[in-house]
Amino acid sequence: MKRPEFRESRVIATLWLLIFAASSQIMIIAPLLPSIGRQLAMPESLQGLLVTSYAVMVGVVALVAGPVSDRIGRRRIMLFGTISLAVALLLHGLVTDYMQLIAARALAGVAGGILSGSVVSYVGDTFPPERRGWANGWIMSGNATGQILGIPLGTLLAEWFGFRIPFLMFGLFMVVAWRMVVHFLPQPAVERDTGPLALMPVLRKYKSLLRDSGIRNALAAYFLMFVSVGGFITYFPTWLIFRHGVDGTFVASIFFIGGIANVITGPRMGRLSDRIGRRKLVMVSALGTSVLVAGTTLFIVHPLLAYPLFFGVMVLVAMRVSPFQALLSSLTGDDRRGTLMSLSAALGQAGLGLGGAVSALTYAGLGYANTTFMAAAAILGTGWLVWKHVPEPGR
């Protein structure tokens, strides 16, 4: 097969679509939980497992996928990961009970683990450091577009035709992403790891990374960031529905507004981080997010107040996502970047799973207010670690 030529616009478009489909199929779970609960008779206390099963498999598989991508190249790992996730999502259309759906989410997690860290690693391999924030900002706007278009459309389709349809839709998008990887993504001309793909050498590679205190603290911060996301977002739609009597259409519109905030903010924050540094933006975002998240149940005394609060949360999320990823990608060299990014993705998914599991316990036993306090404490920990203990190479 003829190797595709590097064209910046095509690379960004391909990675954007991959992020759009991959992130949308994760985010759609939260607004679909009430619908899944009704259609599959799934107890509320078990619904958090749909988040946890995906996250656990991503975390486990990512630990293997990172070193493999350093050895065989990012393009090959993305080819295999995109088609695997497409198949896993299409299998969601065949589930008939909630145990099968949990298993399908776990299979999607395996594919997600193969892809984990590959996009940010590819950007790190391909774009110079002074343009990585800009590139990540545009590519990660695919996440925001998922909130604007994918999640609202998926939620409405689930209301009309059942919860399986959104997963089928995102599976088809992932097929298109796979074709674009085939045609538009060249293998970056970077130094590859030449060590053997055996257990002990891989473990030594991870051990070598973790000897660096800056990397350790960055990974801990990344973990806490996803604990916060899992804690806040998993039961936010459910709380709105049962506390304020809204429906799926209203929840879809909330994600639409949040996505607009992300699209407006993300590329600008990526470019700004190239100029002033990543750590400042991450810290400011963490402080602001903690205040909004902790005050969710106090502020939203009427359903319409959910719009400005979620808009603000998504602005602050966009403020830290691209800068944080650009910061992580600069902490090591080309031959270890895939390992580091996949390790961060594994820890992030572990944090997401932990946040989802803890939120299931706190929501059922203590109420959503206590869930938001847990999420706020986690994101404060992220800001403190980044500001005090994570270096910024080149600054």
FIGUSE-535810 format. One record per residue (C-alpha): residue in one letter; x, y, z. Coordinates in steps of 0.1 Angstrom, whole numbers, plus 2048, in hexadecimal, padded with zeros to 3 digits. Example, Ala and Ser with C-alpha at 12.3 -4.5 7.8 and 13.67 -1.06 7.14 Angstrom:
! FIGUSE-535810
PT code   u   v   w
PT    a 87B 7D3 84E
PT    s 889 7F5 847
This chain:
! FIGUSE-535810
PT code   u   v   w
PT    m 800 800 800
PT    k 80D 822 7F7
PT    r 816 837 816
PT    p 800 856 819
PT    e 811 878 817
PT    f 810 88F 835
PT    r 7F7 8AB 831
PT    e 7F0 8BF 850
PT    s 7CC 8C5 849
PT    r 7C4 8A1 841
PT    v 7D7 895 860
PT    i 7C3 8AC 876
PT    a 7A2 8A3 865
PT    t 7A9 87E 86A
PT    l 7B3 880 88E
PT    w 795 898 894
PT    l 77C 87E 887
PT    l 78D 863 89B
PT    i 78A 878 8BB
PT    f 766 881 8B2
PT    a 75A 85D 8AF
PT    a 76F 84F 8CC
PT    s 766 869 8E5
PT    s 741 86B 8DC
PT    q 73D 846 8E2
PT    i 74B 84B 905
PT    m 737 86B 90D
PT    i 716 85D 901
PT    i 715 844 91E
PT    a 70B 85F 938
PT    p 6EC 86D 926
PT    l 6E1 84A 91C
PT    l 6E2 83B 93F
PT    p 6BD 842 946
PT    s 6B3 834 924
PT    i 6CA 815 928
PT    g 6BC 810 94B
PT    r 698 80F 93E
PT    q 69E 7FB 91F
PT    l 6B4 7E0 92F
PT    a 6A6 7E1 952
PT    m 6C8 7EA 95F
PT    p 6C9 7F4 984
PT    e 6D5 818 98A
PT    s 6F1 80B 9A2
PT    l 700 7F6 985
PT    q 6FF 811 96A
PT    g 721 81F 974
PT    l 730 7FE 969
PT    l 72A 808 945
PT    v 744 823 94B
PT    t 75B 80D 960
PT    s 75C 7EF 949
PT    y 767 805 92C
PT    a 781 818 940
PT    v 790 7F9 950
PT    m 796 7E8 92E
PT    v 7A4 808 91F
PT    g 7BC 80A 93C
PT    v 7C8 7E6 93A
PT    v 7CC 7E5 914
PT    a 7DD 808 912
PT    l 7FA 7FC 927
PT    v 802 7E3 90B
PT    a 7F8 7FA 8ED
PT    g 810 816 8F7
PT    p 831 802 8F4
PT    v 823 7F1 8D5
PT    s 81D 812 8C4
PT    d 841 81E 8CC
PT    r 84D 7FE 8BB
PT    i 836 7FA 89C
PT    g 82C 81F 897
PT    r 80D 834 89E
PT    r 7FD 82E 87C
PT    r 7FA 809 880
PT    i 7ED 80A 8A3
PT    m 7D2 824 898
PT    l 7C8 80E 87A
PT    f 7C2 7F0 891
PT    g 7B2 805 8AC
PT    t 799 817 896
PT    i 78B 7F8 885
PT    s 78A 7E5 8A6
PT    l 775 801 8B7
PT    a 75E 803 898
PT    v 757 7DD 89C
PT    a 752 7E0 8C1
PT    l 739 7FD 8BE
PT    l 725 7EB 8A3
PT    l 722 7CD 8BB
PT    h 70F 7E4 8D3
PT    g 6F2 7E1 8BB
PT    l 6EF 7BC 8C4
PT    v 6EC 7BD 8EA
PT    t 6CC 7B1 8FB
PT    d 6D4 7B6 920
PT    y 6E9 7CC 935
PT    m 704 7B1 93C
PT    q 70A 7AF 916
PT    l 70B 7D5 915
PT    i 726 7D5 930
PT    a 739 7BB 91C
PT    a 736 7D0 8FC
PT    r 743 7EF 90F
PT    a 761 7DA 91A
PT    l 768 7D0 8F6
PT    a 766 7F4 8EC
PT    g 77E 7FB 908
PT    v 797 7E2 8FA
PT    a 796 7F5 8D9
PT    g 798 816 8EB
PT    g 7B7 80A 8FD
PT    i 7C8 802 8DC
PT    l 7C1 825 8D0
PT    s 7C8 836 8F2
PT    g 7E4 850 8F0
PT    s 7E9 84A 8CA
PT    v 7DA 86B 8BF
PT    v 7EE 881 8D7
PT    s 80D 86C 8D0
PT    y 808 870 8AB
PT    v 805 896 8AF
PT    g 825 895 8C4
PT    d 837 881 8A9
PT    t 82B 897 88D
PT    f 828 8BC 899
PT    p 844 8D1 8A8
PT    p 840 8DA 8CD
PT    e 836 8FE 8C5
PT    r 818 8F2 8B1
PT    r 80C 8D4 8C6
PT    g 7F4 8E8 8DB
PT    w 7E4 8F7 8BB
PT    a 7E2 8D4 8AA
PT    n 7D4 8C4 8CA
PT    g 7BB 8E0 8CE
PT    w 7AC 8DB 8AB
PT    i 7AD 8B5 8AD
PT    m 79D 8B4 8D0
PT    s 781 8CA 8C3
PT    g 774 8AA 8B5
PT    n 76B 8A2 8D9
PT    a 758 8C2 8DC
PT    t 746 8BC 8BB
PT    g 73B 89B 8C9
PT    q 72A 8AE 8E4
PT    i 71A 8C6 8CC
PT    l 70F 8AD 8B2
PT    g 717 889 8BC
PT    i 709 888 8DF
PT    p 6E9 89C 8D9
PT    l 6E1 889 8B9
PT    g 6EA 868 8CA
PT    t 6D4 870 8E7
PT    l 6B7 879 8D1
PT    l 6BB 859 8BC
PT    a 6BB 845 8DC
PT    e 69B 855 8E7
PT    w 68A 84E 8C6
PT    f 69A 82C 8BC
PT    g 6AC 81E 8DA
PT    f 6CE 821 8EA
PT    r 6DF 80A 8D1
PT    i 6DC 822 8B4
PT    p 6F6 83C 8C0
PT    f 711 821 8C3
PT    l 70A 815 8A0
PT    m 70D 838 893
PT    f 72E 83E 8A4
PT    g 73A 81C 898
PT    l 734 828 874
PT    f 747 848 87A
PT    m 764 833 887
PT    v 764 81F 867
PT    v 768 840 854
PT    a 784 84A 86B
PT    w 796 829 864
PT    r 794 830 83E
PT    m 7A2 852 844
PT    v 7BF 844 858
PT    v 7C6 82D 83B
PT    h 7C8 849 822
PT    f 7D3 868 834
PT    l 7EB 85F 851
PT    p 80F 857 84A
PT    q 825 847 863
PT    p 83A 863 874
PT    a 85F 862 86D
PT    v 86A 85F 891
PT    e 881 849 8A5
PT    r 870 829 8AF
PT    d 876 813 8CD
PT    t 88B 7F5 8C3
PT    g 888 7E2 8E3
PT    p 877 7C0 8E5
PT    l 851 7BF 8EA
PT    a 854 7A8 908
PT    l 846 7AC 92C
PT    m 866 7B4 93E
PT    p 873 7CE 925
PT    v 851 7DF 924
PT    l 850 7E0 94A
PT    r 873 7EF 94B
PT    k 868 809 933
PT    y 84B 813 949
PT    k 861 813 967
PT    s 87A 829 956
PT    l 85E 842 94E
PT    l 851 842 972
PT    r 874 84A 980
PT    d 86D 86E 973
PT    s 85B 880 98F
PT    g 84C 899 976
PT    i 83D 87D 962
PT    r 830 86C 982
PT    n 81E 88B 98D
PT    a 811 893 96A
PT    l 802 870 969
PT    a 7F3 873 98C
PT    a 7E3 895 982
PT    y 7D5 885 962
PT    f 7C6 869 977
PT    l 7B5 881 98F
PT    m 7A8 895 972
PT    f 795 877 965
PT    v 789 86E 988
PT    s 779 890 988
PT    v 769 88B 965
PT    g 75B 869 96E
PT    g 74E 876 990
PT    f 73C 894 981
PT    i 72F 88A 960
PT    t 723 866 965
PT    y 704 86E 979
PT    f 6FF 893 96F
PT    p 6E4 88B 955
PT    t 6D3 872 96C
PT    w 6D2 88C 988
PT    l 6C4 8A6 970
PT    i 6A9 88E 964
PT    f 69E 883 987
PT    r 6A4 8A3 99A
PT    h 696 8BC 981
PT    g 67F 8A6 96B
PT    v 691 8AD 94A
PT    d 691 894 92D
PT    g 6AB 887 915
PT    t 6A6 8A4 8FD
PT    f 6AF 8BC 918
PT    v 6CE 8A8 921
PT    a 6D9 8A7 8FD
PT    s 6D6 8CD 8FB
PT    i 6EC 8D1 91A
PT    f 708 8BD 908
PT    f 702 8D2 8E9
PT    i 709 8F2 8FD
PT    g 727 8E3 90E
PT    g 735 8D8 8EC
PT    i 732 8FC 8DF
PT    a 746 908 8FD
PT    n 761 8EE 8F5
PT    v 763 8F6 8D0
PT    i 766 91B 8D7
PT    t 780 917 8F2
PT    g 795 8F8 8E8
PT    p 7A9 904 8CA
PT    r 7AF 926 8DA
PT    m 7BC 916 8FA
PT    g 7D3 8FF 8E7
PT    r 7E2 91D 8D4
PT    l 7E4 931 8F4
PT    s 7F7 915 906
PT    d 811 915 8EA
PT    r 818 939 8F4
PT    i 815 93C 91A
PT    g 81A 918 925
PT    r 804 8FA 92E
PT    r 805 8F9 954
PT    k 7F5 91B 959
PT    l 7D6 912 945
PT    v 7D3 8F0 956
PT    m 7D4 8FF 979
PT    v 7BB 91B 971
PT    s 7A4 901 962
PT    a 7A6 8EA 980
PT    l 79E 906 998
PT    g 780 912 985
PT    t 773 8F0 97E
PT    s 774 8E6 9A3
PT    v 75E 904 9AC
PT    l 744 8FD 991
PT    v 742 8D8 997
PT    a 740 8DB 9BD
PT    g 724 8F4 9B9
PT    t 70F 8E1 9A0
PT    t 6F2 8D7 9B6
PT    l 6F2 8F9 9C7
PT    f 6F2 90D 9A7
PT    i 6D9 8F8 992
PT    v 6B9 900 9A4
PT    h 6A7 902 983
PT    p 6AE 8EC 964
PT    l 6B7 90A 94E
PT    l 6D5 912 965
PT    a 6E5 8F2 95A
PT    y 6EE 903 939
PT    p 705 91E 947
PT    l 715 906 960
PT    f 71D 8EB 946
PT    f 729 905 92D
PT    g 741 912 947
PT    v 74D 8EF 950
PT    m 754 8E7 92C
PT    v 767 908 926
PT    l 77E 8FE 943
PT    v 781 8DB 936
PT    a 78C 8E8 914
PT    m 7A5 8FF 925
PT    r 7B8 8E1 933
PT    v 7B4 8C4 91C
PT    s 7CA 8CE 8FE
PT    p 7E5 8E0 914
PT    f 7E7 8C1 92B
PT    q 7EB 8A9 90E
PT    a 805 8BF 8FE
PT    l 817 8C1 91F
PT    l 817 89B 923
PT    s 824 895 900
PT    s 842 8AB 907
PT    l 84E 898 926
PT    t 860 87D 913
PT    g 870 875 8F1
PT    d 861 866 8D1
PT    d 86B 842 8D9
PT    r 858 843 8FA
PT    r 83C 85B 8F3
PT    g 823 840 8EA
PT    t 82A 82D 90A
PT    l 825 84D 91F
PT    m 805 858 90D
PT    s 7F6 835 910
PT    l 800 833 935
PT    s 7EF 855 93A
PT    a 7D0 849 927
PT    a 7D0 829 93C
PT    l 7D1 83D 95C
PT    g 7B7 855 94F
PT    q 79F 839 947
PT    a 7A6 82A 969
PT    g 79E 84B 978
PT    l 77E 84D 963
PT    g 774 82B 96E
PT    l 77B 833 993
PT    g 768 853 990
PT    g 74A 841 981
PT    a 74B 825 99B
PT    v 74E 83D 9B8
PT    s 733 854 9AA
PT    a 71B 836 9A8
PT    l 721 830 9CD
PT    t 71E 854 9D8
PT    y 700 85C 9C1
PT    a 6EC 83E 9CE
PT    g 6F6 842 9F2
PT    l 6FE 866 9F9
PT    g 6F0 87A 9DC
PT    y 6FE 88D 9BF
PT    a 70B 8AA 9D3
PT    n 725 894 9E4
PT    t 72E 886 9C2
PT    t 736 8A9 9B6
PT    f 74B 8B0 9D5
PT    m 760 891 9CD
PT    a 764 89C 9A9
PT    a 76E 8BF 9B3
PT    a 789 8B3 9CB
PT    a 798 89D 9B0
PT    i 79B 8B9 997
PT    l 7AB 8CF 9B2
PT    g 7C5 8B4 9B6
PT    t 7CC 8B5 991
PT    g 7D3 8DB 992
PT    w 7E9 8D9 9B0
PT    l 7FF 8BD 9A2
PT    v 804 8CD 981
PT    w 80C 8EF 98F
PT    k 824 8E3 9AA
PT    h 833 8C3 99D
PT    v 832 8C0 977
PT    p 84D 8D1 962
PT    e 848 8E2 941
PT    p 864 8D9 929
PT    g 872 8F7 916
PT    r 865 910 930
